[in-house]
Amino acid sequence: MNLPNKLTMMRVILIPVYLVLWHLDFAYNNYAALAVFIVASLTDFLDGYIARKNNLVTDFGKFMDPLADKMLVLTAMTCFCAMGRFPDWALVIVMAREFAVSGLRLVAVDNGRVIAAGWSGKVKTFSTMVCLCLMHLTILPVPIEVLDWVCVIVIAATTLYSGVEYFVKNRDVLNWNK
């Protein structure tokens, strides 16, 4: 297993660590969970960079990297949703986009085509991870409710935009006439 794939697997392993820290009752557990979330998020950017730079792209990495990203982000969103800080409608938008784009990619592969990650998808991932990091912070000069809503709007907007862009740019993959 090469280094990028090890980093991807580390991200998967950090998800239950994040959850345990989130649920443990001790002072600043949210900051401990945030530290794990940041490390896991950084592995996302690092594994892709190393894989592309050193020509270490593998089929396992192509499959597992986006899955690990979705698992990490949806875990954090679900935790905030359970607290009432992330609305369920926004969580459904994120999940629907992820399922829809994954489905589109499956149809494309069946037609002998690969749909690479687009720029808007990378912006979505980055802004989502930054927003989720900010939502972990409790000592900010802005009320938590305001921060939460700004983050929810940014996450929902970038998610919707990137999802629509994937379908518009790849609409020929879906043959509506057959």
Buried (B, 14 or more C-beta within 10 A) or exposed (E): EBEBBEBBBBBBEBBEBBBEBBEEEEEEBBEBBBBBBBBBBEBBBBBBEBBEEEEBBBEBBEEBBBBBBBBBBBBBBBBBBEEEBBBEEBBEBBBEBBEBBEEBBEBBEEEEEEBEBBEBBEEBBBBBBBBBBBBBEEEEEEEEEEBBEBBBEBBBEBBBBBBEBBBEEBEEBEEEEE
